[in-house]
Amino acid sequence: MSPIRWLRVSYWAGAIADGSAAVVMLVPEMGAAVYGMEDFEPGPEYRYAMRLGASLMLGWTVLLLWADRKPLERRGVLPITVFVIAGLAWAGGYAVSAGLIAAPNMVPTWVLQGVLTVLFLYSYFKSGGEAAEAALPEGQIPLADAAAEFLAQKRFAVVGVSRSSEAAANFIFKRLKETGREVYAINPNAETVEGERCYPSLSSLPEAPDAVVVATHPDQAMDVARQCRSARVGYVWFHRAIDRGSFTPEAAALCADYGAAVIPGGCPMMHLEPVDVPHRCMHAVLDGLGKLPRGIEA
């Protein structure tokens, strides 16, 4: 099922649940029957409180139906609704602890609230990619598409590999090798890295690479960008996580000016299938913090 369909199912499921809750609140006798409340005599205070609650439930029903008119643009209604569900579940817990409702009679409501919570959050996160793509300016493509195009190239070079195996560039180099790609290591201060020959520059390679991962200190990024321009590298990825990484606006602009497709952040290992759990988590965290580029110039 498509992300938009999941969103619409969520909106309608929530609207039906909230509308039903409003009816139960407006008709106390119905609520007494649903929750097994015997000898229940609602007073004016109870009716007043329930009418207030019913007004809120009817308002939220309308809000969810309103969101259904523009599913992607208004998907932010769903995580907000989760907080409302949490409040209702807490109120149910209070009713049980106060002896107003027996716990077994409240269980179906709690189950429904749990199902709606999972549905809403799943739909919200599942639709994130389409929502981001829809919000991109004209002429840009999503990061995932740009990464796929980058990784589809034949020949790679990783600039910034280290004699220390703990460097980010080394992990990228090894992962590219493990996935069967042709990849060269670049470091002017090392002859071998990870048991492979290491080259001092892009110009010293037997063949010009199609794609380059820049994982150096940012002070070296401009020099690498000039090497990419001389080698006419078609794809350049500046490695960047929470910190500044290898990225500088000047280096990225130089590569873009001569016609390279530039990815100004993130890590290829977030997109190299199968993606390991740490990089999946890192992708989610960086995306949530706004540290990943949303759109890449096509």
Residue pairs with C-beta under 8 A, 6 or more apart in sequence:
1 9
3 123
3 126
3 127
3 129
3 130
4 71
4 72
4 127
4 130
6 119
6 122
6 123
6 126
6 127
7 68
7 71
7 72
7 75
7 78
7 123
7 124
7 127
8 68
8 71
9 119
9 123
10 78
10 116
10 119
10 120
10 123
10 124
11 64
11 65
11 67
11 68
11 71
11 77
11 78
12 64
12 65
12 68
13 116
13 119
14 60
14 61
14 64
14 78
14 81
14 116
14 120
15 61
15 64
15 65
15 68
17 112
17 116
18 57
18 58
18 60
18 61
18 64
19 57
19 58
19 61
21 53
21 54
21 57
21 88
22 53
22 54
22 57
22 58
22 61
23 30
23 54
24 30
24 31
24 34
25 31
25 50
25 51
25 53
25 54
25 57
26 50
26 51
26 54
28 40
28 42
28 46
28 47
28 50
29 40
31 37
31 50
32 38
32 40
32 42
34 105
35 101
35 102
35 105
35 106
36 101
36 102
36 105
37 100
37 101
42 50
60 81
60 84
63 77
64 77
64 81
66 74
67 74
67 75
67 77
67 78
71 127
72 127
72 130
72 131
72 134
73 131
73 134
75 123
75 124
75 127
75 131
76 124
78 120
78 121
78 123
78 124
79 120
79 121
79 124
81 120
82 117
82 120
82 121
85 113
85 116
85 117
85 120
86 117
88 113
89 110
89 113
92 101
92 106
92 109
92 110
92 113
93 106
95 101
95 106
96 102
96 103
96 106
128 287
129 142
129 144
132 142
132 294
132 295
133 142
135 294
136 142
136 294
136 295
137 295
139 297
139 298
140 294
140 295
140 296
140 297
140 298
141 295
141 296
141 298
142 294
142 295
142 296
143 263
143 266
143 292
143 293
143 294
143 295
143 296
144 271
145 296
146 261
146 263
146 296
147 263
147 266
147 268
147 270
147 271
148 271
149 235
149 261
150 211
150 235
150 237
150 261
150 263
150 268
151 181
151 211
151 268
151 271
151 272
153 210
153 211
153 234
153 235
154 181
154 182
154 210
155 182
155 183
155 184
155 207
155 208
155 209
155 210
155 211
156 176
156 181
156 182
156 183
156 184
156 209
156 210
156 211
156 212
156 213
157 183
157 184
157 185
157 186
157 199
157 202
157 205
157 209
157 211
157 212
157 213
157 233
158 169
158 172
158 173
158 176
158 183
158 184
158 185
158 186
158 212
158 213
158 215
159 169
159 186
159 187
159 202
159 212
159 213
159 214
159 215
159 216
159 224
159 227
160 167
160 168
160 169
160 186
160 187
160 214
160 215
160 216
160 217
160 220
160 239
160 246
161 167
161 169
161 170
161 173
161 185
161 186
161 187
161 190
161 193
161 194
161 198
161 215
162 169
162 170
162 187
162 190
162 193
163 187
163 189
163 190
163 193
164 170
165 194
167 215
168 215
168 239
168 241
168 267
169 213
169 215
169 216
169 239
170 193
170 194
171 269
172 213
172 215
172 239
172 267
172 268
172 269
173 183
173 185
173 193
173 194
173 196
174 194
175 268
175 269
175 272
176 183
176 268
176 272
177 183
177 194
177 196
179 272
184 199
184 205
184 209
185 193
185 194
185 196
185 197
185 198
185 199
186 198
186 199
186 200
186 201
186 202
186 205
187 193
187 198
187 199
187 200
188 200
188 201
190 198
191 197
191 198
192 198
199 205
201 227
202 208
202 209
202 212
202 224
202 227
202 228
202 230
202 231
202 233
203 227
203 230
203 231
205 231
208 231
208 232
208 233
209 231
209 233
210 233
210 234
210 235
211 233
211 234
211 235
211 236
211 237
212 224
212 228
212 233
212 235
212 236
212 237
213 237
213 239
213 268
214 221
214 224
214 225
214 236
214 237
214 238
214 239
214 246
214 251
215 239
215 245
215 246
216 224
216 246
217 246
218 244
218 245
218 246
218 247
218 248
218 251
220 246
221 238
221 246
221 247
221 248
221 250
221 251
222 248
222 250
222 251
222 254
224 246
224 251
225 236
225 250
225 251
225 252
225 254
225 255
226 254
228 236
228 255
228 260
229 254
229 255
229 258
229 260
232 258
233 255
233 260
234 259
234 260
234 261
235 260
235 261
235 263
236 252
236 255
236 260
236 261
236 262
236 263
237 262
237 263
237 266
237 268
238 245
238 246
238 247
238 248
238 251
238 252
238 262
238 263
238 264
238 265
239 245
239 246
239 247
239 266
239 267
239 268
240 246
240 247
240 264
240 265
240 266
240 267
240 291
241 266
241 267
241 282
241 286
241 291
242 286
242 289
242 291
245 265
247 264
247 265
252 262
252 264
255 262
256 262
256 297
261 296
261 297
261 298
262 296
262 297
263 293
263 296
264 293
264 296
265 291
265 292
265 293
266 283
266 286
266 292
266 293
267 279
267 282
269 275
269 276
269 279
270 279
270 280
270 282
270 283
275 283
283 292
286 292
